[in-house]
Amino acid sequence: AQRVTQPEKLLSVFKGAPVELKCNYSYSGSPELFWYVQYSRQRLQLLLRHISRESIKGFTADLNKGETSFHLKKPFAQEEDSAMYYCALKLTISNFGNEKLTFGTGTRLTIIP
Amino acid sequence: DTAVSQTPKYLVTQMGNDKSIKCEQNLGHDTMYWYKQDSKKFLKIMFSYNNKELIINETVPNRFSPKSPDKAHLNLHINSLELGDSAVYFCASSRNWSRERRYGYTFGSGTRLTVV
């Protein structure tokens, strides 16, 4: 079954310390993975796509197919990083237009000043 | 110039009422979705429409009925509201074109529904 697992519901990190938000997936096909962020009472925003291998707001995420993981990392946490983070897996149901994003349960990251 | 807009932002209503949430996107996207975020912040897809056609209908009570008058709009109508329907409902949209399918979704700001 296709599934996204974020094992940590809550994560507190001191400002300036490294951050790692864990994400593991289960999918028989070729995965398309994303990280979304939701700041307090705001909409979900796309943070990263694995396909683009980009760094946004200092965050990076590498797809590890061997470990079926897509962990989100940042070397030095900042207070404005406090938010809810969701890992998401795009599932293709059929060829054209039939797909959906399946989200993990989310990790609430709190940066301690 | 909001890309995906939902109305209303907040909705407080009594049990048993019928209510609608509207969603519009001006991105020219082909597919629209409704997601529900419960009190534990868990996000789950409810429906998706592609060019006005229902594509995904997850296990959602019949009291929930999506309607897509055109590909820029996807409304959610809920009959006989129950306490357990209290949640934040997010609308989202995405493109279908193969080279753009690797992009994520664009989400609306959410509608916080409280059933009392």
Boltz contact constraints between the chains, C-beta under 6 A:
constraints:
  - contact:
      token1: [A, 32]
      token2: [B, 102]
      max_distance: 6.0
  - contact:
      token1: [A, 34]
      token2: [B, 104]
      max_distance: 6.0
  - contact:
      token1: [A, 43]
      token2: [B, 107]
      max_distance: 6.0
  - contact:
      token1: [A, 43]
      token2: [B, 109]
      max_distance: 6.0
  - contact:
      token1: [A, 44]
      token2: [B, 107]
      max_distance: 6.0
  - contact:
      token1: [A, 46]
      token2: [B, 104]
      max_distance: 6.0
  - contact:
      token1: [A, 51]
      token2: [B, 102]
      max_distance: 6.0
  - contact:
      token1: [A, 84]
      token2: [B, 41]
      max_distance: 6.0
  - contact:
      token1: [A, 96]
      token2: [B, 96]
      max_distance: 6.0
  - contact:
      token1: [A, 97]
      token2: [B, 30]
      max_distance: 6.0
  - contact:
      token1: [A, 97]
      token2: [B, 31]
      max_distance: 6.0
  - contact:
      token1: [A, 97]
      token2: [B, 50]
      max_distance: 6.0
  - contact:
      token1: [A, 97]
      token2: [B, 96]
      max_distance: 6.0
  - contact:
      token1: [A, 98]
      token2: [B, 55]
      max_distance: 6.0
  - contact:
      token1: [A, 100]
      token2: [B, 45]
      max_distance: 6.0
  - contact:
      token1: [A, 100]
      token2: [B, 56]
      max_distance: 6.0
  - contact:
      token1: [A, 101]
      token2: [B, 105]
      max_distance: 6.0
  - contact:
      token1: [A, 103]
      token2: [B, 43]
      max_distance: 6.0
  - contact:
      token1: [A, 105]
      token2: [B, 42]
      max_distance: 6.0
  - contact:
      token1: [A, 106]
      token2: [B, 41]
      max_distance: 6.0
